[in-house]
Each structure stands twice: as C-alpha cells, then as structure tokens.
Amino acid sequence: MQPESKSTPAPAGTPGSPGTPGTPAVPAVPAAASLARLAAPLLAVRAALGGFLMGLANLVPGISGGTMLVAAGIYPQFVQAIANATRLRFTRHSLLVLIIVAFAAVVGIVGLAGLLGQLVVEQTWIMYSLFIGLTLGGVPVVWAMSPKRDGPFWIGAAAGFAAMAALAFVQMMRVGEDGPDSSGFILMFIAGTVGAGAMILPGLSGGYLLLVLGVYVTILNAIDQTRQAVQAADWAALREPVLSVVLPVALGVFIGIVVIANALKFVLDRFPRITLGVLLGLLLGAVVGLWPFQHGVPPEAGEMLKGQPVVLVDDQLFFENTGRPVEPKDYPRQFFEPDAAQVIGSLTLTVVGLAITGLVARLGRKR
C-alpha cells in the first residue's frame, strides 16, 4: 500500500492562499485589462509618430516610409492591420492603427509638400546630394533583412540594379529635352500604386520612385495647391489639382496597399532571398538617377515645351494651348559642370544623408 500523501498547507499570510484572512487572491483578468488600458495610449502614440515620420519619408526621396514605421516600433502592427483590412477582418486594434497612421501621414505630407517641392526645383544639386546619402543609407537595412546571401540573392540584386539603372538612364537622357506633361490620369494612378507599394517595405523609398517617374514635383505642387485652396475656401481652385493629380494618386495608393502590399508579402514569404536581392539592387541602382549637378533652364518664346508652344505675354511665358503660366518646375533640365565648392558640398551632404538614414535604421533594429 502506498502511504497516503499529505498536502502541506500554505503558510499563513501568503498572498492568494485560500482561507487567509485579508489576503484576497490576485485576479488575472483585471490585471490583463489594466495592461491593455495602458498599452492602448502607447500604441496610439507610436502609431502617430510612425505615421508622421512615414509621411515625411514619402516626401523625401531616399528615406523609406517602412523604415520609419520600424523605427517607431509600429511596423508589425501596421502590416498586420493592412492584412486584416484587406481581408475584411476589422478589429478595434487594427482600425486604431490604420486610422492614426493614415491621419498622421497626411498631416506630414500636406504640411511640408510645398516647401520640399520648392527646394527640389530651386536647389536641385543640394537636395539631390542629400537624397543620394539617404538612399544609400537604406542599403544596410535590406542587407540585414536577408537571411542568406547566396546565388538567388545576387541574381535578384543584379536584376534590380539593371532595371533601376536602365530607368534612371532613360530619365537622364531626357534631361534638356521637352518631356511630356506629367499630369496624366494614368501616370498619376501608376505613381500612387508604385508609391504605396514602396512605402510598405523598409529600405525602399517611394519618393525616389516618384522622382524617377518624373512626377515628384507635380504631385507635391498639387498637394500644396489643394491645401491652399481649402484654406482659402476657394472650391473652384480645387478642381484642377484634385481631378488631375490628387484623385488618381489616391486611387493608386488604395490599389497599391490592397494588391501590391499583399503581393510583396507573398513573394517575401515564398522567395525571401531573391526578393530582398531585388530590393538591394533597386536601392543601388537608384543612385544612378540622382546625378546632382543639373538645373532648370528657362525656355525661349516660340519653343516647344511639354508638347505645347511657349508664348510671351507681358514679359511672362505661357503655354499657348492651355494658357497656363510656365513655372520653374516646367523648365527643361540641363547638366552643368560643378565648381570645387559644389563638389565638396555635394560630398558632405551625401555623408550627412547617409548618417541620417543610418541612425534611423539603427533605431529600427533596436525596436
């Protein structure tokens, strides 16, 4: 016969022990609820910070919106919220993240679109030099994400570099030519789709892709014109920027988030090495299209610009077909030979941009 086991009673005064006077058991559920109540405001703060930084990042070619979300510690929640929303699985948590991130991003974009657009047009070599450093700073992010850098990784990197370099070369060959008007509905829709897909992935800059497509300044100006029209309650002035730029870009962003983001998630899950290799190649090839020493040159009356004749009326150039004034953003661009001070300044700004993105990426790795 086995001896009868005797349970040792809990010492008197032990918290949570049954029968102990004045020491009620600690309930698990209320404690979890308290943690949830504390976590919600912190989540909202991180979502607001990450959304605002993502908005700024999508305005600045070279800085990845996805990297900013990583740095804010909200990236996994944001990607999961998008996945839930595209599958119509709405929860309070996912809706909170999406709404706050989207609102904060819009605030950042609307607030600084006009300033950045003006700087890119008027201080091209300065801004492009900074963009080069910011773009190269995304390379370590993608490098660290790759689990194994073998044959498929390098094949993807070569393909990505060749594709981006070819696109950049085509854009550079158009410098000094009368390029087409970059305000078509289809082009704006494609730009929104590409930009949205890029903002999901850390290391890839949506702003740079818009710059290479030749629509970066156009989109920034349209956003700023919309802001000014709303502030002035000039609803008639909203028609042109909203219908020609803002609306197709917004539709493209929606499609990009729903379709491209899920497609990218699929290929990253199934083919991570080659996909990350392509991303690395895209970043390295992006620098080819950011040659900083170029500027806009005012056209002469009678020249063709964006497929339209330019006419001079009261010392002001206008497009003959549309009657729209010719602005600095419309000027054809030409390369110029920099002096020693510009070369040194360009290299310095490149290092500064590299340091900025490196610091952000370092913070993201800690998160």
C-alpha positions in Angstrom: 0.0 0.0 0.0 1.1 3.4 -0.9 1.3 5.9 2.0 -1.3 8.5 1.9 0.1 11.8 0.7 -0.5 14.8 2.8 -0.7 18.3 1.3 1.3 20.9 3.0 -0.9 23.9 3.9 0.2 27.3 2.7 1.8 29.5 5.3 -0.4 32.0 7.0 -0.4 35.4 5.3 0.7 34.1 1.9 -1.0 36.2 -0.7 -3.6 34.4 -2.6 -3.8 31.4 -0.3 -7.3 30.3 0.3 -8.6 30.9 3.8 -6.0 33.6 4.6 -7.8 36.5 6.2 -7.4 39.9 4.5 -5.4 38.5 1.5 -7.6 38.1 -1.5 -6.4 36.2 -4.5 -4.9 38.4 -7.3 -7.3 38.2 -10.2 -5.6 37.6 -13.6 -8.2 39.1 -15.9 -8.4 42.5 -14.3 -4.6 42.7 -14.4 -4.6 41.9 -18.1 -7.3 44.5 -18.7 -5.2 47.1 -16.8 -2.2 46.3 -19.1 -4.4 46.6 -22.1 -5.6 50.0 -21.0 -2.0 51.2 -20.5 -0.9 49.7 -23.9 -3.6 51.5 -26.0 -2.3 55.0 -25.4 1.3 53.9 -26.1 0.2 52.2 -29.3 -1.6 55.4 -30.3 1.5 57.5 -29.7 3.7 55.1 -31.6 1.2 55.0 -34.5 1.0 58.8 -34.6 4.8 59.2 -34.5 5.3 56.5 -37.1 2.6 57.8 -39.4 4.0 61.4 -39.3 7.6 60.1 -40.0 6.3 57.9 -42.8 4.5 60.9 -44.4 7.7 62.9 -44.3 9.7 60.0 -45.6 7.5 59.6 -48.6 8.1 63.3 -49.4 11.9 62.9 -49.3 13.4 60.6 -51.9 15.8 58.1 -50.3 14.1 57.7 -47.0 11.9 54.7 -46.6 8.5 55.1 -45.0 8.6 51.5 -43.9 11.9 52.1 -42.1 10.3 55.0 -40.2 7.5 52.7 -39.1 10.1 50.2 -37.9 11.9 52.9 -36.0 8.7 53.9 -34.3 8.0 50.3 -33.3 4.7 50.1 -35.1 5.7 48.3 -38.3 4.4 44.7 -37.4 1.1 46.1 -36.2 0.7 48.3 -39.3 1.4 45.3 -41.7 -1.0 43.1 -39.8 -3.6 45.8 -39.7 -3.4 46.1 -43.5 -3.6 42.3 -43.9 -6.7 42.3 -41.7 -8.4 45.2 -43.5 -7.8 43.7 -47.0 -9.5 40.5 -45.8 -12.4 42.5 -44.2 -11.4 41.4 -40.7 -11.8 44.6 -38.8 -10.8 44.8 -35.2 -10.6 47.7 -32.8 -6.8 47.3 -32.7 -6.3 47.2 -36.4 -8.6 50.1 -37.1 -6.9 52.2 -34.4 -3.5 51.6 -36.0 -4.7 52.3 -39.6 -6.6 55.5 -38.8 -3.9 57.1 -36.7 -1.1 56.2 -39.0 -3.0 57.4 -42.1 -4.1 60.7 -40.4 -0.6 61.5 -39.1 0.9 60.7 -42.5 -1.5 63.1 -44.3 -0.6 65.8 -41.8 3.1 65.4 -42.5 2.6 65.3 -46.3 0.3 68.2 -46.5 2.3 70.4 -44.1 5.7 70.1 -46.0 4.8 69.2 -49.6 5.1 72.8 -50.8 8.4 73.5 -49.1 10.1 70.4 -50.4 8.8 70.8 -53.9 10.2 74.3 -54.0 13.6 73.2 -52.7 13.9 70.4 -55.2 13.2 72.9 -58.1 15.3 75.8 -56.8 18.2 73.9 -55.0 18.4 70.8 -57.1 22.1 69.9 -56.6 21.8 70.4 -52.8 18.7 68.3 -52.4 19.8 65.5 -54.8 23.2 65.3 -53.0 21.2 64.8 -49.7 18.9 62.2 -51.4 21.9 60.2 -52.6 23.1 59.7 -49.0 19.6 59.0 -47.8 19.2 56.4 -50.4 22.5 54.6 -49.7 21.6 54.6 -46.0 18.8 52.2 -46.8 21.2 49.5 -48.1 22.2 48.2 -44.7 18.5 47.8 -43.8 17.8 45.5 -46.7 21.2 43.8 -46.2 20.3 42.9 -42.6 16.9 41.7 -43.5 18.3 39.0 -45.9 18.6 35.6 -44.1 21.1 34.2 -46.6 23.1 36.0 -49.3 23.7 33.3 -51.9 23.1 32.8 -55.6 19.4 33.8 -55.7 20.1 36.9 -53.6 22.8 38.1 -56.0 20.8 37.3 -59.1 17.9 39.4 -57.7 20.3 42.2 -56.8 21.7 42.2 -60.3 18.3 42.3 -61.9 17.1 45.0 -59.6 20.2 47.2 -60.2 19.9 46.7 -64.0 16.2 47.6 -64.0 16.6 50.8 -61.9 19.8 51.9 -63.7 18.0 51.5 -67.0 15.1 53.6 -65.8 17.4 56.2 -64.4 19.4 56.3 -67.6 16.3 56.9 -69.7 15.4 59.8 -67.4 18.9 61.2 -67.6 18.8 61.1 -71.4 15.6 63.2 -71.3 17.4 66.0 -69.4 17.4 69.1 -71.7 14.5 67.7 -73.8 10.9 68.8 -73.9 9.4 66.0 -71.9 5.7 65.2 -71.9 3.3 66.8 -69.4 3.5 64.7 -66.2 -0.1 65.2 -65.1 -1.9 62.4 -67.0 -4.5 60.4 -65.0 -3.0 57.0 -65.9 0.5 58.2 -65.0 -0.7 59.6 -61.7 -2.5 56.4 -60.9 0.6 54.3 -61.6 2.6 56.7 -59.4 0.3 56.3 -56.5 0.3 52.5 -56.9 4.1 52.3 -57.0 4.5 54.7 -54.1 2.1 52.8 -51.9 3.8 49.5 -52.6 7.2 51.1 -51.8 6.0 52.5 -48.5 5.3 49.1 -47.1 8.9 47.8 -47.4 11.7 49.0 -45.2 14.6 50.4 -47.2 12.7 51.2 -50.4 11.8 54.9 -51.0 8.5 55.7 -52.6 9.6 59.3 -53.0 12.6 58.3 -55.1 10.4 56.2 -57.4 8.2 59.2 -58.0 11.2 61.3 -58.7 12.5 58.8 -61.4 9.0 58.6 -62.9 9.1 62.4 -63.3 6.0 63.1 -61.2 7.6 64.0 -57.9 7.3 67.8 -58.2 4.0 67.6 -59.9 2.5 65.7 -57.0 4.0 67.9 -54.3 2.7 71.0 -56.1 -0.8 69.6 -56.5 -0.9 68.7 -52.8 0.2 72.2 -51.8 -2.3 73.8 -54.2 -5.1 71.7 -52.7 -4.1 72.8 -49.2 -4.1 76.5 -50.2 -7.5 76.2 -51.9 -9.0 74.6 -48.9 -7.6 77.2 -46.5 -8.9 80.0 -48.8 -12.3 78.2 -49.2 -11.7 78.6 -53.0 -13.6 75.5 -54.1 -13.2 76.3 -57.8 -9.4 76.2 -57.4 -9.7 72.6 -56.1 -10.9 71.2 -59.5 -7.6 71.1 -61.3 -5.2 69.7 -58.7 -7.8 67.2 -57.3 -9.1 65.8 -60.5 -5.8 65.6 -62.4 -3.4 64.6 -59.6 -4.8 64.0 -56.1 -7.7 61.7 -57.0 -5.8 59.4 -59.3 -2.8 59.2 -56.9 -5.2 58.4 -54.0 -6.8 55.6 -56.1 -3.4 54.3 -56.9 -2.4 54.3 -53.3 -5.5 52.3 -52.4 -4.9 49.7 -55.0 -1.2 49.6 -54.1 -1.9 48.9 -50.5 -4.6 46.3 -51.2 -2.9 44.5 -54.1 0.9 45.2 -54.2 1.4 45.1 -50.4 -0.1 41.6 -50.2 1.8 40.5 -53.4 5.0 41.7 -51.8 4.2 39.9 -48.6 3.6 36.8 -50.6 6.9 36.9 -52.5 8.8 37.8 -49.3 7.3 34.8 -47.6 7.9 32.4 -50.6 11.1 33.8 -52.2 12.8 36.0 -49.5 16.4 35.8 -50.8 15.7 36.8 -54.4 13.1 39.4 -53.4 15.5 41.1 -50.9 18.2 40.9 -53.5 16.0 42.8 -56.0 15.3 45.4 -53.3 19.0 45.8 -52.7 19.6 46.2 -56.4 16.9 48.8 -56.7 18.5 50.9 -54.0 21.9 50.8 -55.5 20.6 51.5 -59.0 18.6 54.4 -57.7 21.7 56.4 -57.1 22.4 56.4 -60.8 19.4 58.6 -61.4 20.3 61.2 -58.8 23.2 63.0 -60.5 23.0 66.3 -58.6 24.6 68.8 -61.0 21.6 69.7 -63.1 19.3 72.7 -63.2 16.3 74.1 -64.9 16.8 76.4 -67.9 14.1 78.9 -68.8 12.7 78.3 -72.4 12.6 80.9 -75.1 9.3 82.2 -76.6 8.4 80.0 -79.5 10.0 76.9 -78.2 8.0 73.7 -77.7 7.7 72.7 -74.0 5.8 69.6 -72.8 4.3 69.3 -76.3 3.0 72.9 -76.4 4.3 76.1 -77.9 5.5 78.7 -75.4 4.4 82.3 -75.9 5.5 85.6 -74.3 2.7 87.9 -73.0 3.6 91.0 -70.9 7.1 89.6 -70.1 5.6 86.3 -68.8 5.8 82.9 -70.6 2.7 80.9 -71.1 1.7 77.6 -72.6 -0.2 78.6 -75.8 -2.7 75.7 -75.7 -3.7 75.8 -72.1 -2.9 79.4 -71.1 -1.1 78.2 -68.0 2.0 80.2 -66.9 5.4 78.5 -67.4 6.8 77.9 -63.9 10.3 76.9 -62.8 9.1 73.3 -62.3 8.3 73.2 -66.1 11.8 74.2 -67.2 13.8 71.7 -69.2 16.8 70.5 -67.1 20.4 70.5 -68.2 23.6 69.2 -66.7 26.3 71.7 -65.6 30.0 71.4 -64.6 30.3 72.0 -60.9 33.0 74.0 -59.2 35.2 72.8 -56.4 32.9 74.2 -53.7 29.8 72.4 -55.1 31.7 69.1 -55.3 32.8 69.3 -51.7 29.4 70.5 -50.6 27.7 67.6 -52.5 30.0 65.0 -50.9 29.4 66.5 -47.5 25.6 66.4 -47.9 25.8 62.8 -49.1 27.6 61.8 -45.9 25.0 63.7 -43.9 22.2 61.9 -45.6 23.9 58.6 -45.1 24.3 59.3 -41.4 20.6 60.3 -41.0 19.3 57.1 -42.6 21.9 55.1 -40.7 20.7 56.5 -37.4 17.1 55.8 -38.2 17.9 52.3 -39.3 19.9 51.7 -36.1 16.9 52.8 -34.0 14.7 50.5 -36.1 16.9 47.5 -35.4 16.7 48.2 -31.7 12.9 48.2 -32.0 
